[in-house]
Amino acid sequence: MWRRLKKGNTLDTLAVLMLKVIGVAFLFGTTFFLTNNFDASLVGQYDFTRAVLLIFGGLTVLGMNQSIVYYAGFFKAKNNLSALKKVYFNMLSIVICVAIAVSILYLILPESWLKMLFQDEITRSLIGKTIISLGFFAIMQLSFDALRGLGLIKTSEIFKNILRYVPFFLAIIYISSINQEDYLVDVFLLNFVLLAVISFLFVIYQLKGFKSKKENLQISKKDIINRSYPMAISFIAYILLQSTDIILLSHLESYEMTAYYAVAVKIATGLSLVLLSVNTVIAPQIAQYFEEQQWKKINQIISKSTRLIFILTLPGVLILIFFGEYILSLFGEAYTQSFWALMLLLIGQVVNAGFGPVGTYMNMTGKQRKLQLILIFAVILNIVLNLLLIPVYGIEGAAIATATTTILWNITASGYVYKKEKVKTFLN
């Protein structure tokens, strides 16, 4: 039985990996088109908006996009997946309320406060547009992972990696053809409105096929929030680890330098495709086996997954070491300025691969609060290092800060898990 399970996991992981590779191809195709056809300042504004949206979007969704995967595993263990329907609708109502509250709060802020926080008028405009889009972004995130919880992993990945990029790619080609490049950020954000509507309708259609069972597993909104908010803080902290450097670069340097560095970040984080693919497949299984207390299966899944992540990540690292400068030049000769930043970021990615799915393991086994504390500490350290290093070393300083904190939080989290439960999430 376990051999069949392992084979199924590997095939699912490879299928998800292929879909993520297609998504990355669209992402880099989009980036390539932008860097060669749009002014670097506009590309920097787009990257800044993208980073802010990820952070505030994580706040709005409150970690429920991750906890819905946990609840799916929990309900599967109870043989009552139909109970996920009510949880999804409860989560939707919470997300919408949070998005409205954040928008109202932003609108009532005095103009003097906004000018103090964001001295640049362009930045204030970008922040305002992003906040208006938060609800749609959060609904999209929740719906994508609801599909994953329902067992439609490949469908979820099609939404995340193909439908997420194709409309935006077509839109930027269009605005470029009519010389309206200034609408870049607007079409980027409108894309999430479209995705939120389509993914929501698709989830509703799928949920109709589940008939409620007599056994009533009540999960209240309070239960959802208590389970989700530590995951939200961990998720936001993780996004901050990926975005603080870009945000601070735009403030301490320029949007042009931000654009150059952001390309290096995208290339380096592209290596995390394998890690993300494995996490996508094993997260519901870890939650289910943890509920059933099947520790042997958990250890086998984690050990095999970590080896697979590292083995499949290493070739990409070697390619970037030898051909990184050439790859950067494809985005424009000026983008080769970020080569050494890319090399530094690769160190963090190698360590990230070597420590496997430690974050997913902690979230799915009731240790989300411990992960939250570890990542909060990492974010604080990351901010301090960026503030110290960017003024001195520029984009290389940002890369040092990001790589250092990535290494430290992985070591700390993996060490805690091993000490607590003797589960080796690291390469062994």
Secondary structure, DSSP 8 states (H G I E B T S, - for coil): -HHHHHHHHHHHHHHHHHHHHHHHHHHHHHHHHHHHHS-HHHHHHHHHHHHHHHHHHHHHHTTHHHHHHHHHHHHHHTT-GGGHHHHHHHHHHHHHHHHHHHHHHHHHS-HHHHHHH--SHHHHHHHHHHHHHHHHHHHHHHHHHHHHHTT-HHHHHHIIIIITTHHHHHHHHHHHHTT-GGGHHHHHHHHHHHHHHHHHHHHHHHHTT----SS-----HHHHHHHHHHHHHHHHHHHHHHHHHHHHHHHHS-HHHHHHHHHHHHHHHGGGHHHHHHHHHHHHHHHHHHHTT-HHHHHHHHHHHHHHHHHHHHHHHHHHHHHHHHHHHTT-GGGGGGHHHHHHHHHHHHHHHHTTTHHHHHHHTT-HHHHHHHHHHHHHHHHHHHHHHHHHHTHHHHHHHHHHHHHHHHHHHHHHHHHHH----S--
